[in-house]
Amino acid sequence: MTETIWSVLGIEPTDDERAIKRAYAARVKVTSPEADAAGYMKLRAAYERAKEYARRQQQRVLAEPESGEDDGYGDDADAPRLLEVTKPAAPAATPQQLAIGLLHASLERGELAQFLQQLEEIKAADTFASLDDQYHFVGRVAVMVQEANLEDSAWCGRVAQLLGAREHENLFTDHPRYHYAYDYLLGRYEEMRAADAHAHVEANQDDSGAPGYVHVYQVLTAPFDAERLSALTRSQGYHRLAVRLLERAKTDPGIVIPAENREWWERTSMAGQHRPMVDATEQRAPEPAAEDSFRFPFWAVGLVMFLVINLARTCGPDRSTMSVESMEKFRQRLPMILEPDLVRLSGDKDARKIVEQCDSPTRAEIIAAVYSTRRNQRGLQSGGKPATVAPPDSEIDPEVVRLLTRCRGAPQLDANGGESPARQ
Amino acid sequence: MLVGIDLGTTNSLIGAWVEDRPQLIPNAFGDVLTPSVVGVDDAGTLLVGAAARERLISHPHLTAASFKRYMGTQHEVQLGRQRFRAEELSALVLRSLKQDAEAHFGQPVTEAIITVPAYFNDTQRKATMAAGKLAGLHVERLLNEPTAAALAHGLANKHAETKYLIFDLGGGTFDVSVVELFDGVIEVHASSGDNFLGGDDFRDQLVKTFLAEHAAALGVDPLKPSSALLERVARQAELAKRELSSAPSAQMSVTWEGKEYRKEISAPDFERDCEALLNRLARPIQQALRDARLRTNQLDQIVLVGGATRMPIVRKLVTKLFGRFPTVEINPDEAIAQGAAIQAALKSRNAALNDVVMTDVCPYTLGVDTARQVGMNEFESGFFTPILERNSHVPISREERFYTLQDNQKAIQLRVFQGENPLVKNNILLGEIKVSVPKAPANQESVDVRFTYDLDGLLEVEVTVVSTGHKERLVIEGNPGVLSKEEIDKRFAALSQLKLHPRDEQVNRQVIARAERIYEESLGELRQFISLKLGEFQGVISGQDRHEIARVRADFMAFLDQIEASR
């Protein structure tokens, strides 16, 4: 008999999470990580797959009575949809909905300066102090800004900055819609900062040749981030550049380094902490933009590529690419990168063409759905199977199919106000 | 005998599983907290703990504290004629704790479980292992600090079915873990943290404000004061910080070169000054919650651990973030050491705990540096490709395949990184390995890279060339943060030569050091009086009459208490 996740857990297939947990608890007492590492790894993989199975089954059951209701945005089922809050505020609106409504109104009227001012005031008032409030507020503002699809990149960067920029990086991984929107915003923020750094390099021709200079400049002038600063101190090349920049900033008013960054640097380098260990920047140019004649050197043939996973990963908006390419180009490329997944999940060879003709909110939704399904499937693979060998039964995702169908009949939805998931 | 040790930035503790419960072992002073401070006295003998801490003021050049922050770096501290690495200083603290346990149990202690911040990286963990070896201890397991606290909390409520969050703000590091407890299984779902944030930073904020105000009068650069002045202000700042835990304001008073400088700090001012530090607490919490796929209202409790959580401003922030009050059931200073003692019992399969299992995660993403082809002959390097995603349950082993990028490529160089950024330049380099591959067209040759992350939180990397079956393991070479085996042996021999004051003499040493410190902090006539009394006490010590020493010491201590109380 072949071994299944259920035989490892010692139960019949079930979507009862409690039963799965109970079975796991009984097994793990014997196959504990201490006593039997290999056995535990197998048990753990089975347990996680079983829980994921149960979760998805439950979602399907919940979604069936009102089809079209499932937003496919992950498990924040109780989070109010964007649609609710973008409508004029209902009488019983929460402070958060009011604030979002206010911001949305400014955005619709195209009063961008006022939008920034309002956002600043809302942040200063500290109304959304709790973690959950912060999460949804930041996520929704990001979605709103992305959907507005404005050309003004610097303005978007400024919004990201007011929201806290990298403070929220990697936080929305369980909420594809927020994740996609926030990554877009961060991309524009990085673009803004890269433009600033390049302007600085232009103005200081003498230094621009040094590889990594732009990177060091960006880290030092960015809001305080201990991890990134300490990454600088770990390489001799970066370390030297940073010392030089800090010294120059004392006399050059054009270089604005936050006091916190300087203090951290003085304190740690004074104590000799994190003295550079391995020099990575010396031989390799980590900043291709800073070196015009960057050619792949033959002595550094140690650079490798894992094709399948890479292909899958490139679709997560990649900030490094953003700073080089224009956003517009990136947006066009996105469905192309996703194509293999899209075709696999929809079972439709022409899926990409359909997506390209879609209105932008639906397009964003499809991308989010593909992203989340792929992530879930990836999470289920154990022990290094390449992503292409996923079990055949999980290939076609009904959510993606449903969205694509909607895409084909998109016009009447657009007429309905252009907003994504219709609630009726 | 197997013990559990909390090797902290500020204080260290040792405990063991005795009579079916975790028990902490007192040091020579009858105290379970041993300050993580090491010093050398004028005779070249080593001092560890309370006695050394007192000498931070009077002998800053002969004393070292907060060295946990340098773990995994090659930074050396000069004490007198010798230089010490953070591993060695930690080893001296461990040795002192070991002696306390041996005196307590009357049997040799040779094995230990040592706790480390969950967010400690591979290099820092290896350094902690080395510290154990240098202290003559076999380190059975490295345990994550918030996980230890989760164990202590979980065991106290082991029949419950609950989800809780451990908020661990120690002296130098901040950790968060989201934990679920069901059917005797204590399961850590996600951990996150900040390796550069702790109670010390809140203290330093006070130091900064104080120096900024008095810099002109003191005639110093507020960013670079002398170490003697810095220690003196830091001590007053620490006292003021503690004072602010219960009072609406606190007074800092520093005596320097015959003059007294004062500053009054109110609680709201302190909170405003610390805003930037407080803001940094939110992100790791959000990260851990989201990785565990939980919302704040799905948590049953927020458990505070670590001495710095005593600060009202921290508690206020936690209340704000979660919209409810946190729990403080266990002594925040002792929870981690208790957890370590419980883990010691789990490890030795104590019968009382056979219905309890604990599972942990790896808090950060581990992967390799890769390049991508972006044009015909163009490549972009420096991309981070994860192999183990953060918050995977440990132990875990995963393999991925990588291909050559160029025709006739002779070797593949793998650089191993830890971090969350898509670009390796923002992540931490752990080591590198170079593997030769047979010449072939691009994409024809490949290697399987296997990452194995064990229960200690240490990473093993194995690379197999697919076409030849040749295997290679990652050896981190030239990483000065990690001591080689030979070096550990050499330093072990050197450390064994160093004399530690006998345990029963430590109390006298501490009283003398304290008197010296108070002398330094005082002015005028009082100084002479202290000096007189100190001379008297030292005379009695040389007489070696134990009863007489005890009597005079009690008298002298009462006198010192009186001086400190009257300030």
Chai-1 contact restraints between the chains, C-beta under 6 A:
chainA,res_idxA,chainB,res_idxB,connection_type,confidence,min_distance_angstrom,max_distance_angstrom,comment,restraint_id
A,K21,B,F182,contact,1.0,0.0,6.0,A-B,restraint_1
A,A25,B,D183,contact,1.0,0.0,6.0,A-B,restraint_2
A,A25,B,V185,contact,1.0,0.0,6.0,A-B,restraint_3
A,V28,B,V185,contact,1.0,0.0,6.0,A-B,restraint_4
A,V28,B,V357,contact,1.0,0.0,6.0,A-B,restraint_5
A,K29,B,V357,contact,1.0,0.0,6.0,A-B,restraint_6
A,S32,B,V357,contact,1.0,0.0,6.0,A-B,restraint_7
A,P33,B,T359,contact,1.0,0.0,6.0,A-B,restraint_8
A,P33,B,P395,contact,1.0,0.0,6.0,A-B,restraint_9
A,P33,B,L455,contact,1.0,0.0,6.0,A-B,restraint_10
A,A37,B,P395,contact,1.0,0.0,6.0,A-B,restraint_11
A,R44,B,H393,contact,1.0,0.0,6.0,A-B,restraint_12
A,A129,B,K320,contact,1.0,0.0,6.0,A-B,restraint_13
A,S130,B,L321,contact,1.0,0.0,6.0,A-B,restraint_14
A,S130,B,G323,contact,1.0,0.0,6.0,A-B,restraint_15
A,L131,B,Q286,contact,1.0,0.0,6.0,A-B,restraint_16
A,L131,B,T296,contact,1.0,0.0,6.0,A-B,restraint_17
A,L131,B,L321,contact,1.0,0.0,6.0,A-B,restraint_18
A,D132,B,R295,contact,1.0,0.0,6.0,A-B,restraint_19
A,D132,B,T296,contact,1.0,0.0,6.0,A-B,restraint_20
A,E167,B,R283,contact,1.0,0.0,6.0,A-B,restraint_21
A,N170,B,E420,contact,1.0,0.0,6.0,A-B,restraint_22
A,L171,B,Q286,contact,1.0,0.0,6.0,A-B,restraint_23
A,L171,B,R290,contact,1.0,0.0,6.0,A-B,restraint_24
A,D174,B,R290,contact,1.0,0.0,6.0,A-B,restraint_25
A,D174,B,R293,contact,1.0,0.0,6.0,A-B,restraint_26
A,H215,B,K425,contact,1.0,0.0,6.0,A-B,restraint_27
A,A226,B,F196,contact,1.0,0.0,6.0,A-B,restraint_28
A,R228,B,N426,contact,1.0,0.0,6.0,A-B,restraint_29
A,A231,B,N426,contact,1.0,0.0,6.0,A-B,restraint_30
A,E266,B,L223,contact,1.0,0.0,6.0,A-B,restraint_31
A,G272,B,H75,contact,1.0,0.0,6.0,A-B,restraint_32
A,Q273,B,Y70,contact,1.0,0.0,6.0,A-B,restraint_33
A,Q273,B,T73,contact,1.0,0.0,6.0,A-B,restraint_34
A,Q273,B,H75,contact,1.0,0.0,6.0,A-B,restraint_35
A,H274,B,T73,contact,1.0,0.0,6.0,A-B,restraint_36
A,R275,B,Q74,contact,1.0,0.0,6.0,A-B,restraint_37
A,M277,B,N479,contact,1.0,0.0,6.0,A-B,restraint_38
A,M277,B,P480,contact,1.0,0.0,6.0,A-B,restraint_39
A,M277,B,G481,contact,1.0,0.0,6.0,A-B,restraint_40
A,V278,B,L429,contact,1.0,0.0,6.0,A-B,restraint_41
A,P286,B,G382,contact,1.0,0.0,6.0,A-B,restraint_42
A,P286,B,K425,contact,1.0,0.0,6.0,A-B,restraint_43
A,P288,B,E380,contact,1.0,0.0,6.0,A-B,restraint_44
A,F296,B,F379,contact,1.0,0.0,6.0,A-B,restraint_45
A,V301,B,Q406,contact,1.0,0.0,6.0,A-B,restraint_46
A,V301,B,Q409,contact,1.0,0.0,6.0,A-B,restraint_47
A,G302,B,A411,contact,1.0,0.0,6.0,A-B,restraint_48
A,G302,B,I412,contact,1.0,0.0,6.0,A-B,restraint_49
A,G302,B,Q413,contact,1.0,0.0,6.0,A-B,restraint_50
A,L303,B,A371,contact,1.0,0.0,6.0,A-B,restraint_51
A,L303,B,S381,contact,1.0,0.0,6.0,A-B,restraint_52
A,L303,B,L405,contact,1.0,0.0,6.0,A-B,restraint_53
A,V304,B,T370,contact,1.0,0.0,6.0,A-B,restraint_54
A,V304,B,F402,contact,1.0,0.0,6.0,A-B,restraint_55
A,V304,B,I412,contact,1.0,0.0,6.0,A-B,restraint_56
A,M305,B,T370,contact,1.0,0.0,6.0,A-B,restraint_57
A,M305,B,Y403,contact,1.0,0.0,6.0,A-B,restraint_58
A,M305,B,L405,contact,1.0,0.0,6.0,A-B,restraint_59
A,F306,B,E400,contact,1.0,0.0,6.0,A-B,restraint_60
A,F306,B,F402,contact,1.0,0.0,6.0,A-B,restraint_61
A,S320,B,L423,contact,1.0,0.0,6.0,A-B,restraint_62
A,G384,B,R398,contact,1.0,0.0,6.0,A-B,restraint_63
A,G384,B,E399,contact,1.0,0.0,6.0,A-B,restraint_64
A,G384,B,E400,contact,1.0,0.0,6.0,A-B,restraint_65
